[in-house]
């Protein structure tokens, strides 16, 4: 064992301690990525289940002041009422399906009982003046029945979008049913709908794209990579120890003086 005393030197003690820290850290990072993979798979399953479920009346899933739970996100719902263009707003800094920046158009649909539900009719480009209300195709007149995906009210915490004040008239940063209820002076159902039918002729506003529920992302691959790195650390340590031992033995052999030849 004497030849391995070098592993007790300060250099090798430090190297060993670093290895002992790296191994559990990499294992933990692997499980973190694995749990992200599991979350993504579960979310994809939830989206697919809710998107393709039979549509139900929106009033059966939400009400004024209600917070839409995650289990109801993207649920297919229907609503019948009359659009109220006077209280229509546009949501700033939203991207189209091909990543152009513009606005999303949110128009209240007033139900028979006087309550309203916010309908995100889709994306439109801005005009020449960014502070002016953009050109928006008019919502259908008269009573209509719409189908859409139920979404929760947007918050700064969930979206990362700051709810700025002092915006131009009828422009907002977030889709918030309570804010719109105060502005409209009537009860508004919690959350909002992303319109899926009937879609406008000519494709404007541009319908919000269906959420991705096919790709699972790279998280599982990242998890495996971290675990392989964790396994490689002790292997690398052993390789370095053996190399150090070999180098020391070779150096010791060269240092032994040659015995003089016999006369």
Buried (B, 14 or more C-beta within 10 A) or exposed (E): EEEEEBBEEEEBEEBBEEBEEBBEBBBEBBEBBBEBBBEBBEBBEBBBEBBEEEBEEBBEBBBBEBEBEEEBBBBBBBBBBBBBEEBBBBBBEBEBEEEEEBBBBBBBBBBEEEBBBBBBBBBBBBBEEEEEBBEBBEBBEEEBEBBBBBBBBBEEEEEEBEBEEEBEEBBBBBBBBEBBBEBBEBBBBBBBBBBBEEBBEEEBBBBBEEBEBEEBBEBBEBBEBBBEBBEBBEEEBEEBBEEBBEEBEEEEEEEEEEEEEEE
